Amino acid sequence: MSYKNFPMVPRVIYGRGSFNQLGDIISPKRLNIYAPFIFLIDDVFKGNPWLTLRIPLAYEDRVIYVSSKEEPKTSQVDSLVEDIILKSKQGTSGIIGIGGGTILDLAKAVSILLTNEGEAKDYQGWDLVKNPAIYHVGVPTISGTGAEVSRTAVLTGPEKKLGINSDYTPFDQVVLDPELTKDVPTNQWFYTGMDCYIHCVESLTGTYLNAFSQTYGDTALQLCKEIFLEDHVSSSEAQDKLMMASWHGGMSIAYSQVGVAHAMSYGLSYLLGTKHGIGNCIVFDHLEEFYPEGVALFKQMKKKHQIVLPTGICENLSDSEIDIMINIALSLEPLWENALGKNWKKIIKREKLKDLYKKM
């Protein structure tokens, strides 16, 4: 039997205020004074001096503010890469992504496309990347997606929503500063936190489960329960714990897989542009049949934090539109195999998925 030999993030710094060390961390990686670092930053921080004045700009370095209102697209990666190449005459020293999962995935994808020919859509899939990416750093400002630790950059392309899954995708450096998550709105905090919780449920109940995945998944699941169900957790403690839960949840699926909720939410995201975290929640809310304990606990968490999920988002869709979502969901074969085993095609039928989507 051959085992997957996965890369991990080689360097990580953790601690409140550790963002202040970013300049010291990246300066040895500068190729020359004309090769800039490009900072891709979530545009919610535009005009926020608490963060922007601490960005260690020097020489030709550039800040590019990116909206995270929509899921990252392959076309967006291509236009960023073109802009960076045109304006960086003597190469690029590195890409630093500062934001949530959308920004982190864009940073990973851009760093890959700067050293690999073609368009981002050419690399959607597993192990299609030929050349190592340029130096890239991830600085999460919201916790839960696990994008800071994963070997995937999830992108919506012209034909599918699928990640660039490769050994060259993971960051070279991650800065985990829980303080950066202090202003996340409650709903966003919940949806992204639930992404982590659902990672754990899908990993821990999947057929791919092994001791490596279970160790990380158990830790992340326990942290999620403390954060979202206990009363005595202070806000700073919750920030610290959720950042660690996100890391461990991401590690748990590195050596296993996610499952039904992620597969179906990819369909929502591709057709309707539904953001990943909220999409997972909308789907997971209807998956008692597959994850009875996990969904029961999710409903408890939802009630405790007074979260009201959108309903009826699929009720006016045509059959052909629902078919598109089903095709996207079913194309993610490893997720279904993890959830239901090797015979999943005999278990999950298109009609079943259609009924589920119609309930959302």
C-alpha positions as a Markdown table, in Angstrom:
| # | Residue | x | y | z |
|---|---|---|---|---|
| 1 | Met | 0.0 | 0.0 | 0.0 |
| 2 | Ser | 1.3 | 3.5 | -0.8 |
| 3 | Tyr | 0.6 | 6.4 | 1.6 |
| 4 | Lys | 0.2 | 10.0 | 0.7 |
| 5 | Asn | 3.2 | 12.1 | 1.6 |
| 6 | Phe | 1.7 | 15.4 | 2.4 |
| 7 | Pro | 3.5 | 18.7 | 2.8 |
| 8 | Met | 2.8 | 20.8 | 5.9 |
| 9 | Val | 3.3 | 24.5 | 6.5 |
| 10 | Pro | 7.0 | 24.6 | 7.5 |
| 11 | Arg | 6.9 | 27.7 | 9.6 |
| 12 | Val | 4.2 | 29.1 | 11.9 |
| 13 | Ile | 4.2 | 31.9 | 14.5 |
| 14 | Tyr | 1.4 | 32.0 | 17.0 |
| 15 | Gly | 0.5 | 34.6 | 19.6 |
| 16 | Arg | -1.5 | 37.8 | 20.2 |
| 17 | Gly | 0.4 | 40.7 | 18.5 |
| 18 | Ser | 2.6 | 38.3 | 16.5 |
| 19 | Phe | 1.5 | 40.2 | 13.3 |
| 20 | Asn | 4.0 | 42.9 | 14.4 |
| 21 | Gln | 6.8 | 40.5 | 13.5 |
| 22 | Leu | 5.7 | 40.1 | 9.9 |
| 23 | Gly | 8.4 | 42.5 | 8.6 |
| 24 | Asp | 11.2 | 40.6 | 10.4 |
| 25 | Ile | 9.8 | 37.3 | 9.0 |
| 26 | Ile | 9.6 | 38.3 | 5.4 |
| 27 | Ser | 12.7 | 40.6 | 5.0 |
| 28 | Pro | 15.2 | 37.7 | 4.5 |
| 29 | Lys | 13.0 | 36.4 | 1.6 |
| 30 | Arg | 13.3 | 39.6 | -0.4 |
| 31 | Leu | 15.0 | 38.8 | -3.8 |
| 32 | Asn | 16.1 | 42.4 | -4.4 |
| 33 | Ile | 14.9 | 45.9 | -3.8 |
| 34 | Tyr | 13.0 | 45.9 | -7.1 |
| 35 | Ala | 11.2 | 42.6 | -6.5 |
| 36 | Pro | 8.2 | 43.6 | -4.4 |
| 37 | Phe | 6.2 | 41.8 | -1.8 |
| 38 | Ile | 2.5 | 41.9 | -2.9 |
| 39 | Phe | 0.1 | 42.2 | 0.0 |
| 40 | Leu | -3.4 | 40.9 | -0.9 |
| 41 | Ile | -5.6 | 42.3 | 1.8 |
| 42 | Asp | -9.4 | 41.9 | 2.5 |
| 43 | Asp | -10.9 | 45.3 | 1.6 |
| 44 | Val | -12.8 | 45.4 | 4.9 |
| 45 | Phe | -9.5 | 46.6 | 6.4 |
| 46 | Lys | -9.2 | 49.5 | 3.9 |
| 47 | Gly | -8.9 | 52.7 | 5.9 |
| 48 | Asn | -8.5 | 50.7 | 9.2 |
| 49 | Pro | -5.2 | 52.2 | 10.6 |
| 50 | Trp | -5.1 | 49.6 | 13.4 |
| 51 | Leu | -4.1 | 47.0 | 10.7 |
| 52 | Thr | -3.0 | 49.0 | 7.6 |
| 53 | Leu | -0.3 | 51.1 | 9.5 |
| 54 | Arg | 1.3 | 47.8 | 10.6 |
| 55 | Ile | 1.9 | 46.4 | 7.2 |
| 56 | Pro | 5.7 | 46.3 | 6.7 |
| 57 | Leu | 5.9 | 48.0 | 3.3 |
| 58 | Ala | 9.4 | 48.8 | 1.8 |
| 59 | Tyr | 10.9 | 49.6 | -1.6 |
| 60 | Glu | 8.4 | 48.7 | -4.4 |
| 61 | Asp | 6.0 | 46.7 | -2.2 |
| 62 | Arg | 2.3 | 46.9 | -3.1 |
| 63 | Val | -1.0 | 46.5 | -1.3 |
| 64 | Ile | -3.9 | 45.2 | -3.4 |
| 65 | Tyr | -7.2 | 45.3 | -1.6 |
| 66 | Val | -9.5 | 42.5 | -2.6 |
| 67 | Ser | -13.2 | 42.1 | -1.9 |
| 68 | Ser | -14.2 | 38.9 | -0.1 |
| 69 | Lys | -17.9 | 39.4 | -0.8 |
| 70 | Glu | -17.8 | 36.7 | -3.5 |
| 71 | Glu | -16.1 | 33.4 | -3.6 |
| 72 | Pro | -12.6 | 33.5 | -5.3 |
| 73 | Lys | -12.7 | 32.9 | -9.1 |
| 74 | Thr | -10.1 | 31.5 | -11.5 |
| 75 | Ser | -10.6 | 34.7 | -13.7 |
| 76 | Gln | -9.8 | 36.8 | -10.6 |
| 77 | Val | -6.5 | 34.9 | -10.1 |
| 78 | Asp | -5.6 | 35.4 | -13.7 |
| 79 | Ser | -6.1 | 39.1 | -13.7 |
| 80 | Leu | -4.2 | 39.5 | -10.4 |
| 81 | Val | -1.3 | 37.5 | -11.8 |
| 82 | Glu | -1.3 | 39.6 | -15.0 |
| 83 | Asp | -1.3 | 42.8 | -13.0 |
| 84 | Ile | 1.6 | 41.6 | -10.8 |
| 85 | Ile | 3.7 | 40.4 | -13.7 |
| 86 | Leu | 3.2 | 43.7 | -15.7 |
| 87 | Lys | 4.2 | 45.9 | -12.7 |
| 88 | Ser | 7.0 | 43.8 | -11.2 |
| 89 | Lys | 9.8 | 44.2 | -13.6 |
| 90 | Gln | 12.4 | 42.2 | -11.7 |
| 91 | Gly | 10.3 | 39.4 | -10.3 |
| 92 | Thr | 8.2 | 39.2 | -7.2 |
| 93 | Ser | 9.6 | 38.4 | -3.8 |
| 94 | Gly | 6.4 | 36.9 | -2.4 |
| 95 | Ile | 2.7 | 37.0 | -1.9 |
| 96 | Ile | 1.2 | 37.8 | 1.6 |
| 97 | Gly | -2.5 | 37.1 | 2.0 |
| 98 | Ile | -4.2 | 38.9 | 4.9 |
| 99 | Gly | -7.9 | 38.0 | 5.3 |
| 100 | Gly | -10.3 | 35.1 | 5.5 |
| 101 | Gly | -10.5 | 31.9 | 3.4 |
| 102 | Thr | -11.2 | 33.8 | 0.2 |
| 103 | Ile | -8.1 | 36.0 | 0.5 |
| 104 | Leu | -5.9 | 33.1 | 1.6 |
| 105 | Asp | -7.0 | 30.9 | -1.3 |
| 106 | Leu | -6.4 | 33.7 | -3.7 |
| 107 | Ala | -2.9 | 34.2 | -2.3 |
| 108 | Lys | -2.1 | 30.5 | -2.7 |
| 109 | Ala | -3.4 | 30.4 | -6.2 |
| 110 | Val | -1.6 | 33.6 | -7.3 |
| 111 | Ser | 1.7 | 32.4 | -5.9 |
| 112 | Ile | 1.3 | 29.2 | -8.0 |
| 113 | Leu | 0.3 | 30.9 | -11.3 |
| 114 | Leu | 3.3 | 33.2 | -11.1 |
| 115 | Thr | 5.5 | 30.2 | -11.7 |
| 116 | Asn | 3.2 | 28.0 | -13.8 |
| 117 | Glu | 2.1 | 28.8 | -17.3 |
| 118 | Gly | -1.5 | 29.0 | -18.4 |
| 119 | Glu | -4.7 | 29.9 | -16.6 |
| 120 | Ala | -5.9 | 29.1 | -13.1 |
| 121 | Lys | -8.7 | 26.9 | -14.5 |
| 122 | Asp | -6.0 | 24.6 | -16.0 |
| 123 | Tyr | -4.9 | 23.6 | -12.4 |
| 124 | Gln | -8.3 | 22.9 | -10.8 |
| 125 | Gly | -8.0 | 19.3 | -9.7 |
| 126 | Trp | -5.5 | 17.1 | -8.0 |
| 127 | Asp | -1.7 | 17.3 | -8.4 |
| 128 | Leu | -1.7 | 19.2 | -11.7 |
| 129 | Val | 0.9 | 21.9 | -10.7 |
| 130 | Lys | 4.4 | 21.3 | -12.1 |
| 131 | Asn | 6.5 | 24.1 | -10.6 |
| 132 | Pro | 6.9 | 25.2 | -6.9 |
| 133 | Ala | 5.0 | 28.4 | -6.1 |
| 134 | Ile | 6.8 | 31.6 | -5.2 |
| 135 | Tyr | 7.2 | 32.4 | -1.4 |
| 136 | His | 3.8 | 32.9 | 0.1 |
| 137 | Val | 2.5 | 33.8 | 3.6 |
| 138 | Gly | -0.9 | 33.4 | 5.1 |
| 139 | Val | -2.3 | 35.7 | 7.8 |
| 140 | Pro | -5.8 | 34.7 | 8.7 |
| 141 | Thr | -8.1 | 37.5 | 10.1 |
| 142 | Ile | -11.0 | 35.1 | 10.7 |
| 143 | Ser | -10.9 | 31.5 | 11.9 |
| 144 | Gly | -12.6 | 28.4 | 10.7 |
| 145 | Thr | -11.9 | 27.6 | 7.1 |
| 146 | Gly | -8.6 | 25.9 | 7.6 |
| 147 | Ala | -7.3 | 27.7 | 4.4 |
| 148 | Glu | -4.2 | 28.7 | 6.3 |
| 149 | Val | -3.1 | 25.1 | 6.7 |
| 150 | Ser | -4.6 | 23.2 | 3.7 |
| 151 | Arg | -3.0 | 22.1 | 0.4 |
| 152 | Thr | -6.1 | 23.4 | -1.5 |
| 153 | Ala | -6.9 | 26.8 | -3.0 |
| 154 | Val | -10.7 | 26.5 | -3.7 |
| 155 | Leu | -11.7 | 28.4 | -6.8 |
| 156 | Thr | -14.9 | 28.8 | -8.9 |
| 157 | Gly | -14.0 | 28.4 | -12.6 |
| 158 | Pro | -16.0 | 28.6 | -15.8 |
| 159 | Glu | -17.1 | 25.0 | -15.6 |
| 160 | Lys | -16.7 | 23.9 | -11.9 |
| 161 | Lys | -15.9 | 24.9 | -8.4 |
| 162 | Leu | -12.8 | 22.9 | -7.5 |
| 163 | Gly | -9.6 | 23.5 | -5.6 |
| 164 | Ile | -6.0 | 23.7 | -6.9 |
| 165 | Asn | -4.9 | 20.7 | -4.8 |
| 166 | Ser | -1.2 | 20.3 | -4.9 |
| 167 | Asp | 2.0 | 19.9 | -2.8 |
| 168 | Tyr | 3.0 | 23.4 | -3.8 |
| 169 | Thr | -0.2 | 25.0 | -2.5 |
| 170 | Pro | 0.5 | 25.2 | 1.3 |
| 171 | Phe | 1.9 | 28.4 | 2.7 |
| 172 | Asp | 5.6 | 28.7 | 3.4 |
| 173 | Gln | 4.8 | 30.7 | 6.5 |
| 174 | Val | 1.6 | 31.3 | 8.5 |
| 175 | Val | 1.1 | 34.1 | 11.1 |
| 176 | Leu | -1.6 | 33.1 | 13.7 |
| 177 | Asp | -2.5 | 36.2 | 15.6 |
| 178 | Pro | -5.9 | 35.8 | 17.3 |
| 179 | Glu | -6.1 | 39.5 | 17.9 |
| 180 | Leu | -6.7 | 40.0 | 14.2 |
| 181 | Thr | -10.1 | 38.3 | 14.5 |
| 182 | Lys | -11.5 | 40.7 | 17.2 |
| 183 | Asp | -13.8 | 42.7 | 14.9 |
| 184 | Val | -15.5 | 39.8 | 13.0 |
| 185 | Pro | -19.3 | 40.2 | 13.0 |
| 186 | Thr | -21.2 | 37.6 | 15.0 |
| 187 | Asn | -22.9 | 35.9 | 12.0 |
| 188 | Gln | -19.7 | 35.7 | 10.1 |
| 189 | Trp | -17.9 | 34.4 | 13.1 |
| 190 | Phe | -20.5 | 31.7 | 13.5 |
| 191 | Tyr | -20.6 | 30.7 | 9.8 |
| 192 | Thr | -16.9 | 30.4 | 9.5 |
| 193 | Gly | -16.6 | 28.6 | 12.9 |
| 194 | Met | -19.2 | 26.1 | 11.7 |
| 195 | Asp | -17.0 | 25.5 | 8.6 |
| 196 | Cys | -14.5 | 24.2 | 11.0 |
| 197 | Tyr | -17.1 | 22.2 | 13.1 |
| 198 | Ile | -18.4 | 20.6 | 9.9 |
| 199 | His | -14.9 | 19.7 | 8.8 |
| 200 | Cys | -14.5 | 17.8 | 12.1 |
| 201 | Val | -17.9 | 16.0 | 11.8 |
| 202 | Glu | -17.3 | 15.0 | 8.2 |
| 203 | Ser | -13.7 | 13.9 | 8.9 |
| 204 | Leu | -14.5 | 12.0 | 12.1 |
| 205 | Thr | -17.5 | 10.1 | 10.6 |
| 206 | Gly | -15.9 | 9.3 | 7.3 |
| 207 | Thr | -14.6 | 6.1 | 5.8 |
| 208 | Tyr | -11.1 | 7.7 | 5.3 |
| 209 | Leu | -10.7 | 8.2 | 9.0 |
| 210 | Asn | -7.3 | 7.3 | 10.5 |
| 211 | Ala | -5.5 | 8.0 | 13.8 |
| 212 | Phe | -3.7 | 11.0 | 12.2 |
| 213 | Ser | -7.0 | 12.7 | 11.2 |
| 214 | Gln | -8.8 | 11.6 | 14.3 |
| 215 | Thr | -6.2 | 13.2 | 16.7 |
| 216 | Tyr | -6.6 | 16.6 | 15.0 |
| 217 | Gly | -10.3 | 16.2 | 14.5 |
| 218 | Asp | -11.1 | 15.3 | 18.1 |
| 219 | Thr | -9.1 | 18.3 | 19.3 |
| 220 | Ala | -10.8 | 20.7 | 16.9 |
| 221 | Leu | -14.3 | 19.3 | 17.7 |
| 222 | Gln | -13.7 | 19.7 | 21.5 |
| 223 | Leu | -12.6 | 23.3 | 21.0 |
| 224 | Cys | -15.7 | 24.0 | 18.9 |
| 225 | Lys | -18.0 | 22.6 | 21.6 |
| 226 | Glu | -16.3 | 24.8 | 24.2 |
| 227 | Ile | -16.5 | 27.9 | 22.0 |
| 228 | Phe | -20.1 | 27.5 | 20.8 |
| 229 | Leu | -21.8 | 25.8 | 23.7 |
| 230 | Glu | -20.2 | 26.9 | 26.9 |
| 231 | Asp | -21.1 | 30.1 | 28.7 |
| 232 | His | -17.9 | 31.0 | 30.5 |
| 233 | Val | -15.5 | 31.5 | 27.6 |
| 234 | Ser | -14.2 | 35.1 | 27.3 |
| 235 | Ser | -14.1 | 36.7 | 23.9 |
| 236 | Ser | -10.3 | 36.7 | 23.8 |
| 237 | Glu | -10.2 | 33.0 | 24.9 |
| 238 | Ala | -12.8 | 32.2 | 22.2 |
| 239 | Gln | -10.6 | 34.0 | 19.6 |
| 240 | Asp | -7.5 | 31.9 | 20.7 |
| 241 | Lys | -9.4 | 28.7 | 20.7 |
| 242 | Leu | -11.2 | 29.1 | 17.4 |
| 243 | Met | -7.8 | 29.9 | 15.7 |
| 244 | Met | -6.5 | 26.6 | 17.1 |
| 245 | Ala | -9.7 | 24.8 | 16.1 |
| 246 | Ser | -9.4 | 26.1 | 12.6 |
| 247 | Trp | -5.7 | 24.9 | 12.4 |
| 248 | His | -6.5 | 21.4 | 13.8 |
| 249 | Gly | -9.7 | 21.1 | 11.7 |
| 250 | Gly | -7.7 | 21.9 | 8.6 |
| 251 | Met | -5.1 | 19.3 | 9.6 |
| 252 | Ser | -7.8 | 16.7 | 10.2 |
| 253 | Ile | -9.0 | 16.8 | 6.6 |
| 254 | Ala | -5.4 | 17.0 | 5.2 |
| 255 | Tyr | -5.1 | 13.2 | 5.7 |
| 256 | Ser | -8.8 | 12.3 | 5.2 |
| 257 | Gln | -11.6 | 14.3 | 3.5 |
| 258 | Val | -14.8 | 16.2 | 4.0 |
| 259 | Gly | -18.2 | 14.9 | 3.0 |
| 260 | Val | -21.8 | 15.5 | 2.0 |
| 261 | Ala | -22.2 | 19.1 | 3.3 |
| 262 | His | -19.1 | 20.3 | 1.5 |
| 263 | Ala | -20.0 | 18.5 | -1.8 |
| 264 | Met | -23.5 | 20.0 | -1.8 |
| 265 | Ser | -22.4 | 23.5 | -0.7 |
| 266 | Tyr | -20.0 | 23.6 | -3.7 |
| 267 | Gly | -23.1 | 23.3 | -5.9 |
| 268 | Leu | -24.8 | 26.3 | -4.1 |
| 269 | Ser | -21.6 | 28.3 | -4.4 |
| 270 | Tyr | -21.1 | 27.6 | -8.1 |
| 271 | Leu | -24.6 | 28.4 | -9.2 |
| 272 | Leu | -25.8 | 31.0 | -6.6 |
| 273 | Gly | -22.5 | 32.4 | -5.4 |
| 274 | Thr | -23.3 | 31.4 | -1.8 |
| 275 | Lys | -20.4 | 32.0 | 0.5 |
| 276 | His | -18.7 | 28.8 | 1.6 |
| 277 | Gly | -19.4 | 29.1 | 5.4 |
| 278 | Ile | -23.0 | 30.0 | 5.2 |
| 279 | Gly | -23.5 | 27.5 | 2.3 |
| 280 | Asn | -22.2 | 24.7 | 4.5 |
| 281 | Cys | -24.6 | 25.7 | 7.3 |
| 282 | Ile | -27.6 | 25.8 | 5.0 |
| 283 | Val | -26.8 | 22.3 | 3.7 |
| 284 | Phe | -25.7 | 20.8 | 7.0 |
| 285 | Asp | -29.0 | 21.9 | 8.6 |
| 286 | His | -30.8 | 19.3 | 6.4 |
| 287 | Leu | -28.3 | 16.3 | 6.8 |
| 288 | Glu | -29.7 | 14.5 | 9.9 |
| 289 | Glu | -29.8 | 11.3 | 7.8 |
| 290 | Phe | -26.0 | 11.4 | 7.2 |
| 291 | Tyr | -24.8 | 13.1 | 10.4 |
| 292 | Pro | -27.5 | 12.7 | 13.1 |
| 293 | Glu | -25.4 | 13.6 | 16.2 |
| 294 | Gly | -23.5 | 16.4 | 14.4 |
| 295 | Val | -26.6 | 18.1 | 13.0 |
| 296 | Ala | -28.4 | 17.9 | 16.4 |
| 297 | Leu | -25.4 | 19.7 | 18.0 |
| 298 | Phe | -25.3 | 22.2 | 15.2 |
| 299 | Lys | -29.0 | 23.1 | 15.8 |
| 300 | Gln | -28.1 | 23.6 | 19.5 |
| 301 | Met | -25.3 | 25.9 | 18.6 |
| 302 | Lys | -27.5 | 27.8 | 16.1 |
| 303 | Lys | -30.2 | 28.3 | 18.7 |
| 304 | Lys | -27.7 | 29.4 | 21.4 |
| 305 | His | -26.2 | 32.1 | 19.2 |
| 306 | Gln | -29.6 | 33.2 | 17.7 |
| 307 | Ile | -28.6 | 32.5 | 14.2 |
| 308 | Val | -31.4 | 32.4 | 11.6 |
| 309 | Leu | -30.3 | 30.8 | 8.3 |
| 310 | Pro | -31.6 | 31.9 | 5.0 |
| 311 | Thr | -34.4 | 29.7 | 3.7 |
| 312 | Gly | -35.9 | 29.1 | 0.3 |
| 313 | Ile | -32.8 | 30.0 | -1.7 |
| 314 | Cys | -33.5 | 27.1 | -4.1 |
| 315 | Glu | -37.3 | 27.3 | -4.3 |
| 316 | Asn | -37.4 | 29.3 | -7.6 |
| 317 | Leu | -34.7 | 27.4 | -9.4 |
| 318 | Ser | -35.5 | 25.5 | -12.6 |
| 319 | Asp | -34.8 | 21.7 | -13.0 |
| 320 | Ser | -31.8 | 22.5 | -15.2 |
| 321 | Glu | -30.3 | 24.8 | -12.6 |
| 322 | Ile | -30.7 | 22.2 | -9.9 |
| 323 | Asp | -29.1 | 19.7 | -12.3 |
| 324 | Ile | -26.0 | 22.0 | -12.5 |
| 325 | Met | -25.7 | 22.0 | -8.7 |
| 326 | Ile | -26.1 | 18.2 | -8.6 |
| 327 | Asn | -23.4 | 17.8 | -11.3 |
| 328 | Ile | -21.0 | 20.0 | -9.4 |
| 329 | Ala | -21.7 | 18.1 | -6.1 |
| 330 | Leu | -21.4 | 14.6 | -7.7 |
| 331 | Ser | -18.1 | 15.5 | -9.4 |
| 332 | Leu | -16.4 | 15.7 | -6.0 |
| 333 | Glu | -16.0 | 11.9 | -5.8 |
| 334 | Pro | -13.5 | 11.7 | -3.0 |
| 335 | Leu | -15.9 | 13.6 | -0.7 |
| 336 | Trp | -18.7 | 11.1 | -1.4 |
| 337 | Glu | -16.4 | 8.1 | -1.0 |
| 338 | Asn | -15.3 | 9.4 | 2.4 |
| 339 | Ala | -18.9 | 10.0 | 3.5 |
| 340 | Leu | -20.5 | 6.8 | 2.2 |
| 341 | Gly | -17.8 | 4.4 | 1.2 |
| 342 | Lys | -16.7 | 2.9 | -2.2 |
| 343 | Asn | -20.2 | 2.0 | -3.2 |
| 344 | Trp | -21.5 | 5.6 | -2.7 |
| 345 | Lys | -22.8 | 5.7 | -6.3 |
| 346 | Lys | -25.4 | 3.0 | -5.4 |
| 347 | Ile | -26.4 | 4.9 | -2.3 |
| 348 | Ile | -26.7 | 8.5 | -3.5 |
| 349 | Lys | -29.1 | 9.2 | -6.4 |
| 350 | Arg | -29.8 | 12.4 | -8.3 |
| 351 | Glu | -33.4 | 12.4 | -7.0 |
| 352 | Lys | -32.1 | 12.4 | -3.4 |
| 353 | Leu | -29.9 | 15.4 | -4.0 |
| 354 | Lys | -32.7 | 17.2 | -5.8 |
| 355 | Asp | -35.0 | 16.7 | -2.8 |
| 356 | Leu | -32.4 | 18.0 | -0.5 |
| 357 | Tyr | -31.7 | 21.1 | -2.6 |
| 358 | Lys | -35.4 | 21.8 | -2.9 |
| 359 | Lys | -35.6 | 22.0 | 1.0 |
| 360 | Met | -32.9 | 24.7 | 1.2 |
